[in-house]
Amino acid sequence: MATPANERLIITIEDGIAEVALNRPEKLNAMDEAMFAALSAAGDALATHKGLRAVILHGMGKGFCAGIDISLLQAFASRIEELRAEMQAPPAGRAANRFQHPCTVWADLPVPVIAALHGPVYGAGMQLALGADFRLCAPDARLSIMEAKWGLIPDMGLTKLLPGLMRADQALELMLTARVLPAEEAATLGLVTRLVDDPLAEARAMARAIAARNPDAVRGAKALTRAAWPGDDAHLALEARLQAAIMGSANQIEAVMAEMQKRPARFAE
């Protein structure tokens, strides 16, 4: 199975191993609405794919994902009220809204998901990587929970995906500062599983090793880990509620304008 190269994702499945490649290299795989939709659809399709043993997420070109497309943020400004309502009304029977689901769907897959990270892994890209069970990271990669740069909070499933990996104070510092971490520090903090020279090759080797194990035990081990470690669907609605109040506010708009104009922000108290 393969997906045409002009699509937002290139998906191949061979010997029970699916590879899902973000395919917008000219934009460092920045997420637009088409990418959001493609990731959600791919995750949903793989959840029911018979014989699946493991999934690999990676990015084409020079990076995994540079975050949300700035043009999408600008487009959102014209329909803030619609977005606020949509964020707080996920589809029936699902805890995640359409902006969270592209990241959380990978955590919900019954099989292990391995993210191969290189180049920038920023904002939405960081939250997508957190949706994987393992993050194999190139030594020269750079990672950031970057939403504060745009006056926002991380709201793509971070409360489900991060708590089992990091201490709360360390996570909060990264959320507030939006600073970019070198790969070595990210590994020390627990944001990545380990550093490897060739993340994609290592991810493929890991996927083959997993695929050779009893599939019932593999699925059981993932279910056990996801249930026992902190992080679940409980606070996804809180993410949406808080972000809905912040998005489009005077201070959030000022944060965007200051960033775009490369000047200090002037926030209202």
NORQUIMO-V269381 format. One record per residue. N is the residue number from 0. D_LAST is the distance of its C-alpha to the last C-alpha in whole Angstrom. Layout:
<<N:D_LAST> <N:D_LAST>>
This chain:
<<0:54> <1:52> <2:50> <3:50> <4:48> <5:46> <6:44> <7:41> <8:43> <9:46> <10:48> <11:51> <12:53> <13:56> <14:57> <15:55> <16:52> <17:49> <18:47> <19:44> <20:43> <21:40> <22:42> <23:39> <24:40> <25:39> <26:36> <27:36> <28:36> <29:32> <30:32> <31:32> <32:33> <33:37> <34:36> <35:34> <36:37> <37:40> <38:38> <39:38> <40:41> <41:43> <42:42> <43:43> <44:46> <45:47> <46:46> <47:50> <48:51> <49:55> <50:56> <51:52> <52:52> <53:49> <54:46> <55:45> <56:42> <57:41> <58:40> <59:43> <60:42> <61:40> <62:38> <63:37> <64:34> <65:31> <66:29> <67:27> <68:29> <69:26> <70:28> <71:28> <72:24> <73:24> <74:27> <75:24> <76:22> <77:25> <78:25> <79:22> <80:23> <81:26> <82:25> <83:23> <84:26> <85:28> <86:26> <87:26> <88:30> <89:32> <90:36> <91:38> <92:39> <93:37> <94:33> <95:32> <96:30> <97:32> <98:29> <99:30> <100:33> <101:34> <102:33> <103:34> <104:38> <105:39> <106:38> <107:40> <108:43> <109:46> <110:47> <111:45> <112:43> <113:43> <114:40> <115:42> <116:39> <117:39> <118:37> <119:33> <120:32> <121:28> <122:26> <123:28> <124:31> <125:30> <126:30> <127:33> <128:35> <129:33> <130:35> <131:38> <132:40> <133:41> <134:39> <135:42> <136:40> <137:41> <138:41> <139:39> <140:37> <141:33> <142:31> <143:27> <144:24> <145:23> <146:20> <147:17> <148:18> <149:17> <150:14> <151:16> <152:18> <153:22> <154:23> <155:27> <156:29> <157:27> <158:27> <159:31> <160:32> <161:30> <162:30> <163:34> <164:34> <165:31> <166:30> <167:26> <168:25> <169:26> <170:25> <171:21> <172:21> <173:23> <174:20> <175:17> <176:19> <177:21> <178:24> <179:27> <180:30> <181:33> <182:36> <183:37> <184:34> <185:33> <186:37> <187:36> <188:33> <189:35> <190:33> <191:37> <192:40> <193:42> <194:42> <195:45> <196:47> <197:47> <198:45> <199:47> <200:50> <201:49> <202:47> <203:51> <204:53> <205:50> <206:51> <207:54> <208:55> <209:53> <210:55> <211:58> <212:57> <213:58> <214:55> <215:55> <216:54> <217:51> <218:50> <219:50> <220:49> <221:45> <222:45> <223:46> <224:43> <225:40> <226:41> <227:41> <228:38> <229:35> <230:33> <231:34> <232:33> <233:31> <234:27> <235:28> <236:26> <237:23> <238:22> <239:23> <240:21> <241:18> <242:18> <243:19> <244:16> <245:14> <246:17> <247:16> <248:12> <249:11> <250:9> <251:12> <252:14> <253:12> <254:13> <255:17> <256:17> <257:16> <258:19> <259:21> <260:21> <261:21> <262:18> <263:15> <264:12> <265:10> <266:6> <267:4> <268:0>>
